[in-house]
């Protein structure tokens, strides 16, 4: 009788346990189904604050593979189809698994592999500033920006100059440029060339550093976190990170002597110098459409790459850094002018995985003046999504 009673009690406890509802996350903030165009970004943000997150995706064999351990999942793909991702909330009090089905469909209007928009044009002073593109009386930041669009948007292929160190341009594409595994993702064209008489790669190489960003907030403008693409010189002991320089408008300087020397610059290392006007370019070197009397630029400064070849100032050679910079190699060296989104690092130099990008910023990476040749300034003419070009 006692054994029977114990069995009945155990059965009732089992039934009661099986009837208990499983814990649910109220207000998770993520639906179970989504439908998006390919090469568009889907941001999945769980509202629930968990101890840890684990995102997995079903592969072709039906197995789960880890795709992220961050709270937010940034999903974008170039391939139409049906995808399943799982979110596992790793929480000692309330563990939970949520499955998301994503249908990806092909765009109705084909994307362009070229630049679709230019958002910012902020060149530092230089000998080609106010010339590439040309400034005219009355031009504003917006009219100059429109001139840049006419140079590099779409299949346009006209050079613009970013001036001395720090000068930059910010542009974007009409889609999320996908980070394709094991491949270079996009190319940027400049006007570098090799001097074939040298025993190492060099000639005219004016390296520009590349920054990238995803449109995480979905507002279509480049106000999201930026990441540097770490090129071959990122860890060079002579590369300076968190560098700053200020340029001063010529006509605000106090003496005729200082005006004659050109545009004064001062940097965060306590150094200063001048961008001197040369015989070939007599226009104002400071951007004429800018109201401010000073311009501040911040970023990574690469080591100087110029050599006074004969030591008498008659011949200057600008040597090419190996990879990862704009305007460092001739345009027919596609692998050398192309970039991998997997090179992205945060402000501390830590690798960051980005499934795709919407925005690109290029800025001149060196601060040097080469005698009669003038200051080093990055030039570029167009950019292309290599993945779309292959389709």
Protein Blocks (a to p, Z undefined) as FASTA:
>chain_A
ZZmmmmmmmmmmmmmmmmpccdddehklpafbdcddehiacddddfbdcfbdcdddddfk
opacdfbfcfbdcdddfbecddddddddddfklgcdddddddddddfbdcdfbdfbdfbd
cddddfkgoklccddehiafklmmmmmmmmmgcjbccdcdebjehiacddddfbdcddde
hiafbdcddfbdcdfkbcbdcdjdcdddddddddfkonopacbccdddddfklmgmkbce
hiacddddfklpfbfklmmnopadddfkopacdddddfklmcdfbdfkbmbfbdcdeddd
dddfbdcfkonopaccddddfbhpehkbcfklmmlmgccfklpccfkopacddfbdfbdc
dddfbdcdehjnopaddddfbdcdfklmmZZ
